[in-house]
Amino acid sequence: MKDKIIKILSEIRPEFDFNDTQDFIEQGMLDSFDIVTLVATIDEEYNISIDGLDILPENFKSVDAITKILSKNGVS
Amino acid sequence: MKNYKIIKDFTEIQEVFHQVKNLKRGLITNFFLEPFKHGVWIDQHKLKLVWVEDTALLIYYGDDFNRLFYISPDLMSLGRAIDEFMHENNAEKIVIDLVGLESSLQEVSAIFNKEGFIRRSSLVRMSSLGFVQPTLIDSSVVCADKTHVTIIEPLLHTYFDKFVEQLPMKEELNHWVENKQILIYQNDNRIGGFLIFQNMVNTAYLRYWFVHPDFRNQKIGSKLINKFFQENTEAKRFLFWVIESNDNAIKRYLHYGFKPEKLKNIVLTINI
């Protein structure tokens, strides 16, 4: 799952290395526009619908955080 | 008349996203959170919400004109919402920013065009990757202090397009001063130019870069941008928005290694 998440992130912001970063938001790698794009892409890729209440920067700040959101939506 | 509710807290916006997403039909929006700016709007009770069927519309009531934002499950719902909203607000001066890949903006744009909105301008995002070595450092470029805000604010309103370039409020200018994000070139107690930026570790976002006409052809723009690069040596990406038709500015940015991205901001207006 990690590889696929990194692939999605790299398609949105190809200039960054998402493998070794703890906090994509704090490091300025994703902005609010990127997060909305990321939510739409994840919804489509995994055929899920992330809850609007979960569209918060902290839920997309790292691969682990995104993995948790995916798990919450039944993706394992 | 629809029920227009003043937004008093960020969680109310989050709740809107929740309700629209729960419809499980998708999400289209032009509302991208800018915590400081939107926090000021909320504190000043200038942001209102109205639901039209499944679409939430957020309206920022500015002094001269309003800004319209949508959070909608799909284009059809958005189209109906805008049609109904404009019947109630047909005399209002409204500006709307559509942000995305140009191909994805055509259908959304058509919805607003149908209601009488016209394309006032479009901006393209440009970026530069990697560390930029500053070359021209001048001690005349310093960080602005709060006394400079009263000079910078009218310059912004005189030389920038208030409908297109999202001119900052005084609160934002003061905030940027506190964060040392406004650089000025000063000569004989006059501000010859300024550069405003926002930065997070990896990304430096150039917001406004200005040289006063009385000070042009003195390399002041270069001095400002070199100081900007010097202040952001950790940044891996530099970016900013530029008006697409401003060939001179684009040439200048290309000179500094910036390249246009595919991301566009189409600015539509009505009654302006």
Interface residues (C-beta under 8 A of the other chain):
Chain A: E15 F16 E26 Q27 G28 M29 D31 S32 F33 V36 V39 A40 D43 S49 I50 D51 G52 L53 I55 L56
Chain B: Q14 E15 V16 F17 H18 Q19 V20 K21 N22 K24 G26 L27 T29 F32 L33 E34 V99 S127 L129 N199 M200 V201 N202 T203 A235 K236 R237 L263
